[in-house]
Amino acid sequence: MKKFIDNLFSKKLNIKVGECMTVGVFTLEGSKSVVDAAKLLRKTQVGCVIVTKNKKAVGILTERDITYKVVANGKNPLKTPLSSIMSKPLRVIKASESVENAAMAIKENKIKRLPVVDAKGSLVGIVTEGDLLRVYPGIVDVMAENQLVGSAEEGLTVTGVCDVCGAPSEDLKKVGRKLVCEECREEDEV
């Protein structure tokens, strides 16, 4: 079983950040006030805003930044510019990078959100821990299925879902690279 688990997690699937990111990022100029950001966060019901300077992303502001750096310090949110409390430097990842790289960047930088840029460096989305967690079960399912199909021997019967008809079966056998139920095997012989 340990070998199965090790093989399962050693395989890499080629899922790109662009496939699981949230498209559409809210931005505000760094000269805007914390109140402007708080209103935008409430209106859009998101947890962060990307701070820009001359339309270029330079930082990120989260609800936590507002709480810890403004409210807890007694600063005036009407007079505090975003540029003075934003988290910087802004760490980004390219949409063409793998989800593994995004997960590592989030872990290594101890952050929860990672802005996503295209090949030209333009902001195109954001990937969060939640986005990666939503993709993760699907990755595990695909990897487990690939491992099961790859390790099934001719003539060995396994339980699962038929790759031809999609029905659950306790009598799946390997036919080529597919696991096929008895009914579908019989139809193929006819």
MARBA-323158 format. One record per atom (N, C-alpha, C): atom name; residue number from 0; residue in one letter; x, y, z. Coordinates in steps of 0.05 Angstrom, whole numbers, plus 5000, padded with zeros to 4 digits. Layout:
# residues N
<node CA NUM A <X Y Z>>
...
END
This chain:
# residues 190
<node N 0 M <5017 4976 5000>>
<node CA 0 M <5000 5000 5000>>
<node C 0 M <5017 5025 5000>>
<node N 1 K <5039 5025 5016>>
<node CA 1 K <5057 5048 5017>>
<node C 1 K <5068 5054 4989>>
<node N 2 K <5075 5033 4974>>
<node CA 2 K <5086 5037 4947>>
<node C 2 K <5065 5050 4929>>
<node N 3 F <5039 5041 4932>>
<node CA 3 F <5018 5053 4916>>
<node C 3 F <5015 5083 4923>>
<node N 4 I <5015 5090 4948>>
<node CA 4 I <5013 5118 4957>>
<node C 4 I <5037 5134 4946>>
<node N 5 D <5061 5123 4949>>
<node CA 5 D <5085 5137 4939>>
<node C 5 D <5083 5142 4909>>
<node N 6 N <5075 5122 4894>>
<node CA 6 N <5072 5125 4865>>
<node C 6 N <5050 5145 4858>>
<node N 7 L <5029 5145 4873>>
<node CA 7 L <5006 5163 4869>>
<node C 7 L <5015 5192 4871>>
<node N 8 F <5031 5198 4891>>
<node CA 8 F <5039 5226 4896>>
<node C 8 F <5064 5234 4881>>
<node N 9 S <5079 5214 4870>>
<node CA 9 S <5103 5221 4856>>
<node C 9 S <5097 5229 4827>>
<node N 10 K <5073 5221 4817>>
<node CA 10 K <5065 5228 4790>>
<node C 10 K <5056 5257 4789>>
<node N 11 K <5063 5271 4768>>
<node CA 11 K <5055 5298 4765>>
<node C 11 K <5035 5301 4742>>
<node N 12 L <5013 5314 4747>>
<node CA 12 L <4994 5320 4726>>
<node C 12 L <5000 5348 4716>>
<node N 13 N <4996 5352 4691>>
<node CA 13 N <5003 5378 4679>>
<node C 13 N <4979 5397 4680>>
<node N 14 I <4970 5404 4704>>
<node CA 14 I <4948 5423 4707>>
<node C 14 I <4960 5450 4712>>
<node N 15 K <4952 5470 4696>>
<node CA 15 K <4964 5497 4697>>
<node C 15 K <4947 5514 4716>>
<node N 16 V <4960 5534 4727>>
<node CA 16 V <4948 5554 4744>>
<node C 16 V <4924 5567 4730>>
<node N 17 G <4927 5573 4705>>
<node CA 17 G <4906 5586 4689>>
<node C 17 G <4881 5570 4688>>
<node N 18 E <4882 5544 4693>>
<node CA 18 E <4859 5527 4691>>
<node C 18 E <4842 5527 4717>>
<node N 19 C <4854 5536 4739>>
<node CA 19 C <4840 5535 4765>>
<node C 19 C <4838 5562 4778>>
<node N 20 M <4850 5583 4767>>
<node CA 20 M <4850 5609 4779>>
<node C 20 M <4822 5622 4778>>
<node N 21 T <4818 5642 4794>>
<node CA 21 T <4794 5659 4793>>
<node C 21 T <4801 5682 4773>>
<node N 22 V <4784 5684 4753>>
<node CA 22 V <4789 5705 4733>>
<node C 22 V <4775 5731 4742>>
<node N 23 G <4788 5753 4737>>
<node CA 23 G <4777 5778 4744>>
<node C 23 G <4786 5786 4772>>
<node N 24 V <4804 5805 4774>>
<node CA 24 V <4815 5813 4799>>
<node C 24 V <4808 5842 4803>>
<node N 25 F <4800 5849 4828>>
<node CA 25 F <4793 5877 4834>>
<node C 25 F <4819 5892 4842>>
<node N 26 T <4821 5916 4830>>
<node CA 26 T <4845 5932 4835>>
<node C 26 T <4837 5960 4844>>
<node N 27 L <4855 5973 4858>>
<node CA 27 L <4852 6001 4866>>
<node C 27 L <4879 6014 4866>>
<node N 28 E <4880 6039 4858>>
<node CA 28 E <4905 6054 4859>>
<node C 28 E <4915 6057 4888>>
<node N 29 G <4941 6057 4892>>
<node CA 29 G <4952 6059 4919>>
<node C 29 G <4945 6084 4933>>
<node N 30 S <4938 6105 4919>>
<node CA 30 S <4931 6131 4931>>
<node C 30 S <4902 6131 4943>>
<node N 31 K <4886 6110 4937>>
<node CA 31 K <4859 6108 4948>>
<node C 31 K <4861 6102 4978>>
<node N 32 S <4839 6109 4992>>
<node CA 32 S <4839 6105 5021>>
<node C 32 S <4831 6076 5028>>
<node N 33 V <4836 6069 5053>>
<node CA 33 V <4828 6043 5064>>
<node C 33 V <4797 6041 5063>>
<node N 34 V <4783 6063 5067>>
<node CA 34 V <4754 6062 5066>>
<node C 34 V <4745 6054 5037>>
<node N 35 D <4758 6064 5017>>
<node CA 35 D <4752 6057 4989>>
<node C 35 D <4755 6027 4986>>
<node N 36 A <4777 6016 4996>>
<node CA 36 A <4782 5987 4994>>
<node C 36 A <4761 5971 5009>>
<node N 37 A <4755 5979 5033>>
<node CA 37 A <4735 5965 5050>>
<node C 37 A <4708 5964 5036>>
<node N 38 K <4700 5987 5024>>
<node CA 38 K <4675 5988 5009>>
<node C 38 K <4675 5969 4985>>
<node N 39 L <4698 5968 4971>>
<node CA 39 L <4700 5950 4948>>
<node C 39 L <4699 5921 4957>>
<node N 40 L <4713 5914 4979>>
<node CA 40 L <4712 5887 4989>>
<node C 40 L <4684 5879 4997>>
<node N 41 R <4670 5897 5010>>
<node CA 41 R <4642 5891 5018>>
<node C 41 R <4624 5887 4994>>
<node N 42 K <4627 5905 4975>>
<node CA 42 K <4610 5904 4951>>
<node C 42 K <4614 5879 4934>>
<node N 43 T <4639 5871 4931>>
<node CA 43 T <4646 5848 4914>>
<node C 43 T <4647 5822 4929>>
<node N 44 Q <4647 5824 4956>>
<node CA 44 Q <4649 5801 4974>>
<node C 44 Q <4674 5783 4968>>
<node N 45 V <4696 5797 4964>>
<node CA 45 V <4722 5783 4961>>
<node C 45 V <4739 5790 4985>>
<node N 46 G <4762 5776 4988>>
<node CA 46 G <4778 5781 5012>>
<node C 46 G <4803 5797 5007>>
<node N 47 C <4807 5806 4982>>
<node CA 47 C <4831 5822 4977>>
<node C 47 C <4827 5839 4952>>
<node N 48 V <4845 5859 4950>>
<node CA 48 V <4845 5876 4926>>
<node C 48 V <4875 5880 4919>>
<node N 49 I <4880 5881 4893>>
<node CA 49 I <4907 5885 4884>>
<node C 49 I <4911 5916 4882>>
<node N 50 V <4933 5925 4893>>
<node CA 50 V <4940 5954 4894>>
<node C 50 V <4957 5960 4870>>
<node N 51 T <4950 5981 4856>>
<node CA 51 T <4965 5988 4831>>
<node C 51 T <4977 6016 4834>>
<node N 52 K <4997 6021 4817>>
<node CA 52 K <5009 6047 4814>>
<node C 52 K <5013 6051 4784>>
<node N 53 N <5001 6071 4773>>
<node CA 53 N <5001 6076 4744>>
<node C 53 N <4992 6051 4729>>
<node N 54 K <4972 6038 4739>>
<node CA 54 K <4959 6014 4727>>
<node C 54 K <4977 5989 4728>>
<node N 55 K <4999 5990 4743>>
<node CA 55 K <5016 5966 4746>>
<node C 55 K <5012 5956 4775>>
<node N 56 A <5008 5929 4777>>
<node CA 56 A <5004 5917 4804>>
<node C 56 A <5030 5919 4820>>
<node N 57 V <5027 5930 4845>>
<node CA 57 V <5050 5933 4862>>
<node C 57 V <5047 5921 4890>>
<node N 58 G <5023 5914 4897>>
<node CA 58 G <5019 5903 4924>>
<node C 58 G <4991 5890 4926>>
<node N 59 I <4986 5879 4949>>
<node CA 59 I <4960 5867 4954>>
<node C 59 I <4950 5876 4982>>
<node N 60 L <4925 5880 4984>>
<node CA 60 L <4912 5889 5009>>
<node C 60 L <4891 5869 5016>>
<node N 61 T <4892 5858 5040>>
<node CA 61 T <4872 5839 5049>>
<node C 61 T <4856 5850 5072>>
<node N 62 E <4834 5836 5079>>
<node CA 62 E <4818 5844 5102>>
<node C 62 E <4835 5844 5127>>
<node N 63 R <4853 5825 5129>>
<node CA 63 R <4871 5823 5152>>
<node C 63 R <4889 5848 5154>>
<node N 64 D <4899 5857 5131>>
<node CA 64 D <4915 5882 5131>>
<node C 64 D <4900 5905 5143>>
<node N 65 I <4875 5908 5135>>
<node CA 65 I <4858 5929 5145>>
<node C 65 I <4854 5927 5175>>
<node N 66 T <4848 5903 5184>>
<node CA 66 T <4844 5898 5213>>
<node C 66 T <4869 5903 5229>>
<node N 67 Y <4891 5891 5221>>
<node CA 67 Y <4915 5892 5237>>
<node C 67 Y <4930 5919 5234>>
<node N 68 K <4932 5929 5210>>
<node CA 68 K <4949 5953 5205>>
<node C 68 K <4934 5980 5208>>
<node N 69 V <4908 5979 5207>>
<node CA 69 V <4892 6004 5209>>
<node C 69 V <4876 6004 5235>>
<node N 70 V <4857 5986 5237>>
<node CA 70 V <4838 5986 5259>>
<node C 70 V <4853 5982 5286>>
<node N 71 A <4870 5961 5287>>
<node CA 71 A <4884 5954 5312>>
<node C 71 A <4904 5976 5320>>
<node N 72 N <4914 5991 5301>>
<node CA 72 N <4933 6013 5306>>
<node C 72 N <4920 6040 5309>>
<node N 73 G <4894 6041 5308>>
<node CA 73 G <4879 6066 5311>>
<node C 73 G <4884 6087 5289>>
<node N 74 K <4891 6077 5265>>
<node CA 74 K <4895 6096 5243>>
<node C 74 K <4868 6104 5231>>
<node N 75 N <4867 6127 5219>>
<node CA 75 N <4843 6137 5207>>
<node C 75 N <4840 6125 5179>>
<node N 76 P <4820 6107 5174>>
<node CA 76 P <4817 6094 5149>>
<node C 76 P <4810 6113 5126>>
<node N 77 L <4800 6137 5132>>
<node CA 77 L <4794 6156 5111>>
<node C 77 L <4819 6170 5101>>
<node N 78 K <4840 6171 5118>>
<node CA 78 K <4864 6185 5110>>
<node C 78 K <4888 6166 5104>>
<node N 79 T <4884 6141 5109>>
<node CA 79 T <4906 6122 5105>>
<node C 79 T <4905 6111 5076>>
<node N 80 P <4927 6117 5061>>
<node CA 80 P <4927 6107 5033>>
<node C 80 P <4935 6077 5033>>
<node N 81 L <4925 6064 5013>>
<node CA 81 L <4930 6035 5010>>
<node C 81 L <4959 6029 5008>>
<node N 82 S <4974 6046 4994>>
<node CA 82 S <5002 6042 4990>>
<node C 82 S <5018 6040 5016>>
<node N 83 S <5007 6052 5038>>
<node CA 83 S <5022 6052 5063>>
<node C 83 S <5017 6027 5079>>
<node N 84 I <4997 6011 5073>>
<node CA 84 I <4991 5987 5088>>
<node C 84 I <4991 5961 5072>>
<node N 85 M <4993 5963 5045>>
<node CA 85 M <4992 5940 5028>>
<node C 85 M <5016 5921 5034>>
<node N 86 S <5012 5896 5028>>
<node CA 86 S <5034 5877 5030>>
<node C 86 S <5050 5878 5004>>
<node N 87 K <5076 5880 5007>>
<node CA 87 K <5093 5882 4984>>
<node C 87 K <5120 5869 4991>>
<node N 88 P <5136 5860 4972>>
<node CA 88 P <5131 5861 4944>>
<node C 88 P <5109 5841 4936>>
<node N 89 L <5096 5847 4914>>
<node CA 89 L <5075 5830 4904>>
<node C 89 L <5087 5805 4892>>
<node N 90 R <5080 5782 4902>>
<node CA 90 R <5089 5757 4891>>
<node C 90 R <5068 5748 4871>>
<node N 91 V <5076 5740 4848>>
<node CA 91 V <5058 5731 4826>>
<node C 91 V <5067 5705 4815>>
<node N 92 I <5049 5692 4800>>
<node CA 92 I <5056 5668 4785>>
<node C 92 I <5044 5670 4757>>
<node N 93 K <5057 5658 4738>>
<node CA 93 K <5047 5658 4711>>
<node C 93 K <5024 5637 4708>>
<node N 94 A <5005 5644 4691>>
<node CA 94 A <4983 5626 4686>>
<node C 94 A <4992 5599 4674>>
<node N 95 S <5015 5599 4661>>
<node CA 95 S <5025 5575 4649>>
<node C 95 S <5040 5557 4668>>
<node N 96 E <5044 5566 4693>>
<node CA 96 E <5058 5550 4713>>
<node C 96 E <5040 5527 4723>>
<node N 97 S <5052 5506 4734>>
<node CA 97 S <5036 5484 4744>>
<node C 97 S <5024 5491 4771>>
<node N 98 V <5002 5476 4778>>
<node CA 98 V <4990 5480 4804>>
<node C 98 V <5009 5472 4827>>
<node N 99 E <5027 5453 4821>>
<node CA 99 E <5047 5446 4842>>
<node C 99 E <5064 5470 4848>>
<node N 100 N <5072 5485 4828>>
<node CA 100 N <5089 5509 4833>>
<node C 100 N <5074 5530 4849>>
<node N 101 A <5048 5533 4842>>
<node CA 101 A <5031 5552 4857>>
<node C 101 A <5029 5544 4886>>
<node N 102 A <5024 5518 4891>>
<node CA 102 A <5022 5508 4919>>
<node C 102 A <5048 5513 4934>>
<node N 103 M <5071 5508 4921>>
<node CA 103 M <5097 5512 4934>>
<node C 103 M <5101 5541 4940>>
<node N 104 A <5094 5559 4921>>
<node CA 104 A <5098 5588 4925>>
<node C 104 A <5081 5598 4948>>
<node N 105 I <5056 5588 4950>>
<node CA 105 I <5038 5596 4972>>
<node C 105 I <5050 5586 4998>>
<node N 106 K <5059 5561 4999>>
<node CA 106 K <5071 5550 5024>>
<node C 106 K <5096 5565 5031>>
<node N 107 E <5115 5568 5013>>
<node CA 107 E <5141 5580 5019>>
<node C 107 E <5139 5609 5027>>
<node N 108 N <5120 5624 5015>>
<node CA 108 N <5117 5652 5021>>
<node C 108 N <5097 5657 5044>>
<node N 109 K <5085 5636 5054>>
<node CA 109 K <5065 5637 5076>>
<node C 109 K <5043 5658 5070>>
<node N 110 I <5031 5654 5046>>
<node CA 110 I <5009 5671 5037>>
<node C 110 I <4986 5654 5030>>
<node N 111 K <4963 5666 5026>>
<node CA 111 K <4938 5651 5019>>
<node C 111 K <4929 5657 4991>>
<node N 112 R <4939 5678 4979>>
<node CA 112 R <4930 5686 4952>>
<node C 112 R <4955 5693 4935>>
<node N 113 L <4953 5686 4909>>
<node CA 113 L <4975 5690 4891>>
<node C 113 L <4964 5702 4865>>
<node N 114 P <4970 5728 4860>>
<node CA 114 P <4961 5739 4835>>
<node C 114 P <4973 5724 4811>>
<node N 115 V <4958 5722 4789>>
<node CA 115 V <4966 5707 4766>>
<node C 115 V <4970 5727 4743>>
<node N 116 V <4992 5724 4728>>
<node CA 116 V <4998 5742 4706>>
<node C 116 V <5001 5725 4680>>
<node N 117 D <4997 5738 4657>>
<node CA 117 D <5001 5725 4632>>
<node C 117 D <5031 5727 4623>>
<node N 118 A <5037 5718 4599>>
<node CA 118 A <5065 5719 4590>>
<node C 118 A <5077 5747 4589>>
<node N 119 K <5059 5767 4585>>
<node CA 119 K <5069 5795 4584>>
<node C 119 K <5070 5808 4611>>
<node N 120 G <5062 5794 4632>>
<node CA 120 G <5063 5805 4659>>
<node C 120 G <5038 5820 4667>>
<node N 121 S <5017 5818 4651>>
<node CA 121 S <4992 5831 4657>>
<node C 121 S <4975 5814 4676>>
<node N 122 L <4963 5827 4696>>
<node CA 122 L <4947 5813 4715>>
<node C 122 L <4922 5801 4702>>
<node N 123 V <4918 5774 4705>>
<node CA 123 V <4896 5761 4692>>
<node C 123 V <4877 5746 4712>>
<node N 124 G <4886 5743 4737>>
<node CA 124 G <4870 5728 4756>>
<node C 124 G <4885 5725 4782>>
<node N 125 I <4874 5708 4799>>
<node CA 125 I <4886 5703 4825>>
<node C 125 I <4880 5674 4832>>
<node N 126 V <4900 5661 4844>>
<node CA 126 V <4896 5633 4853>>
<node C 126 V <4899 5633 4884>>
<node N 127 T <4881 5620 4897>>
<node CA 127 T <4880 5619 4926>>
<node C 127 T <4884 5590 4936>>
<node N 128 E <4889 5588 4962>>
<node CA 128 E <4890 5561 4974>>
<node C 128 E <4864 5546 4967>>
<node N 129 G <4842 5560 4969>>
<node CA 129 G <4816 5547 4963>>
<node C 129 G <4814 5537 4935>>
<node N 130 D <4824 5552 4915>>
<node CA 130 D <4824 5543 4888>>
<node C 130 D <4840 5517 4885>>
<node N 131 L <4863 5516 4898>>
<node CA 131 L <4880 5492 4896>>
<node C 131 L <4867 5469 4910>>
<node N 132 L <4853 5474 4932>>
<node CA 132 L <4840 5452 4946>>
<node C 132 L <4816 5441 4930>>
<node N 133 R <4803 5458 4914>>
<node CA 133 R <4781 5449 4898>>
<node C 133 R <4791 5431 4875>>
<node N 134 V <4815 5437 4865>>
<node CA 134 V <4827 5421 4844>>
<node C 134 V <4839 5395 4855>>
<node N 135 Y <4849 5395 4880>>
<node CA 135 Y <4863 5373 4891>>
<node C 135 Y <4847 5346 4891>>
<node N 136 P <4822 5345 4900>>
<node CA 136 P <4808 5319 4899>>
<node C 136 P <4806 5308 4871>>
<node N 137 G <4803 5324 4851>>
<node CA 137 G <4802 5315 4823>>
<node C 137 G <4829 5304 4815>>
<node N 138 I <4850 5316 4823>>
<node CA 138 I <4877 5307 4817>>
<node C 138 I <4881 5279 4829>>
<node N 139 V <4874 5276 4855>>
<node CA 139 V <4877 5251 4868>>
<node C 139 V <4861 5229 4855>>
<node N 140 D <4836 5235 4847>>
<node CA 140 D <4819 5216 4833>>
<node C 140 D <4831 5207 4807>>
<node N 141 V <4841 5225 4791>>
<node CA 141 V <4853 5218 4765>>
<node C 141 V <4878 5202 4769>>
<node N 142 M <4895 5210 4788>>
<node CA 142 M <4920 5196 4793>>
<node C 142 M <4914 5168 4803>>
<node N 143 A <4894 5165 4821>>
<node CA 143 A <4887 5138 4831>>
<node C 143 A <4877 5121 4809>>
<node N 144 E <4860 5132 4792>>
<node CA 144 E <4849 5117 4770>>
<node C 144 E <4871 5108 4751>>
<node N 145 N <4889 5126 4744>>
<node CA 145 N <4912 5120 4727>>
<node C 145 N <4929 5097 4739>>
<node N 146 Q <4933 5099 4765>>
<node CA 146 Q <4949 5079 4779>>
<node C 146 Q <4935 5052 4778>>
<node N 147 L <4908 5052 4783>>
<node CA 147 L <4893 5028 4783>>
<node C 147 L <4893 5015 4755>>
<node N 148 V <4888 5030 4734>>
<node CA 148 V <4888 5019 4707>>
<node C 148 V <4916 5009 4700>>
<node N 149 G <4936 5025 4707>>
<node CA 149 G <4963 5017 4700>>
<node C 149 G <4973 4992 4714>>
<node N 150 S <4963 4987 4739>>
<node CA 150 S <4972 4964 4754>>
<node C 150 S <4954 4940 4751>>
<node N 151 A <4931 4943 4739>>
<node CA 151 A <4913 4920 4735>>
<node C 151 A <4925 4901 4715>>
<node N 152 E <4925 4876 4722>>
<node CA 152 E <4937 4856 4705>>
<node C 152 E <4915 4844 4688>>
<node N 153 E <4922 4834 4664>>
<node CA 153 E <4902 4820 4648>>
<node C 153 E <4890 4797 4664>>
<node N 154 G <4864 4795 4663>>
<node CA 154 G <4850 4773 4677>>
<node C 154 G <4843 4780 4706>>
<node N 155 L <4856 4800 4718>>
<node CA 155 L <4850 4807 4746>>
<node C 155 L <4824 4823 4747>>
<node N 156 T <4806 4817 4766>>
<node CA 156 T <4780 4830 4769>>
<node C 156 T <4783 4851 4790>>
<node N 157 V <4773 4876 4785>>
<node CA 157 V <4773 4898 4804>>
<node C 157 V <4746 4910 4806>>
<node N 158 T <4741 4926 4827>>
<node CA 158 T <4716 4940 4831>>
<node C 158 T <4720 4969 4824>>
<node N 159 G <4700 4981 4811>>
<node CA 159 G <4702 5010 4804>>
<node C 159 G <4680 5017 4785>>
<node N 160 V <4687 5036 4767>>
<node CA 160 V <4667 5046 4747>>
<node C 160 V <4678 5039 4720>>
<node N 161 C <4660 5028 4703>>
<node CA 161 C <4667 5019 4676>>
<node C 161 C <4674 5044 4659>>
<node N 162 D <4697 5043 4646>>
<node CA 162 D <4706 5065 4629>>
<node C 162 D <4690 5067 4603>>
<node N 163 V <4674 5047 4596>>
<node CA 163 V <4658 5047 4572>>
<node C 163 V <4630 5058 4578>>
<node N 164 C <4615 5045 4596>>
<node CA 164 C <4587 5053 4601>>
<node C 164 C <4584 5071 4626>>
<node N 165 G <4604 5073 4643>>
<node CA 165 G <4602 5090 4666>>
<node C 165 G <4587 5078 4690>>
<node N 166 A <4580 5052 4688>>
<node CA 166 A <4565 5039 4709>>
<node C 166 A <4584 5027 4730>>
<node N 167 P <4576 5028 4756>>
<node CA 167 P <4593 5015 4776>>
<node C 167 P <4592 4985 4772>>
<node N 168 S <4615 4972 4777>>
<node CA 168 S <4616 4943 4773>>
<node C 168 S <4637 4931 4792>>
<node N 169 E <4632 4906 4800>>
<node CA 169 E <4651 4891 4816>>
<node C 169 E <4667 4872 4799>>
<node N 170 D <4662 4873 4773>>
<node CA 170 D <4675 4854 4754>>
<node C 170 D <4688 4869 4731>>
<node N 171 L <4705 4888 4738>>
<node CA 171 L <4720 4903 4717>>
<node C 171 L <4745 4888 4710>>
<node N 172 K <4751 4887 4684>>
<node CA 172 K <4776 4875 4675>>
<node C 172 K <4789 4894 4656>>
<node N 173 K <4816 4893 4655>>
<node CA 173 K <4831 4911 4638>>
<node C 173 K <4829 4902 4609>>
<node N 174 V <4821 4921 4592>>
<node CA 174 V <4820 4917 4564>>
<node C 174 V <4835 4941 4551>>
<node N 175 G <4859 4936 4542>>
<node CA 175 G <4876 4958 4533>>
<node C 175 G <4883 4976 4557>>
<node N 176 R <4877 5002 4555>>
<node CA 176 R <4882 5020 4578>>
<node C 176 R <4856 5027 4593>>
<node N 177 K <4835 5010 4589>>
<node CA 177 K <4810 5016 4602>>
<node C 177 K <4802 4993 4621>>
<node N 178 L <4786 5000 4641>>
<node CA 178 L <4774 4980 4658>>
<node C 178 L <4745 4977 4648>>
<node N 179 V <4737 4952 4640>>
<node CA 179 V <4712 4948 4627>>
<node C 179 V <4695 4927 4642>>
<node N 180 C <4669 4932 4645>>
<node CA 180 C <4651 4914 4658>>
<node C 180 C <4645 4890 4640>>
<node N 181 E <4633 4869 4652>>
<node CA 181 E <4627 4844 4638>>
<node C 181 E <4608 4849 4614>>
<node N 182 E <4587 4865 4618>>
<node CA 182 E <4568 4871 4596>>
<node C 182 E <4582 4884 4572>>
<node N 183 C <4599 4904 4577>>
<node CA 183 C <4612 4918 4555>>
<node C 183 C <4633 4900 4542>>
<node N 184 R <4645 4882 4557>>
<node CA 184 R <4664 4863 4545>>
<node C 184 R <4649 4844 4527>>
<node N 185 E <4625 4835 4535>>
<node CA 185 E <4610 4816 4519>>
<node C 185 E <4600 4830 4494>>
<node N 186 E <4591 4856 4496>>
<node CA 186 E <4582 4870 4472>>
<node C 186 E <4604 4874 4452>>
<node N 187 D <4628 4878 4462>>
<node CA 187 D <4651 4882 4445>>
<node C 187 D <4659 4857 4430>>
<node N 188 E <4653 4833 4442>>
<node CA 188 E <4659 4808 4430>>
<node C 188 E <4640 4801 4408>>
<node N 189 V <4615 4811 4410>>
<node CA 189 V <4593 4805 4391>>
<node C 189 V <4598 4817 4364>>
END
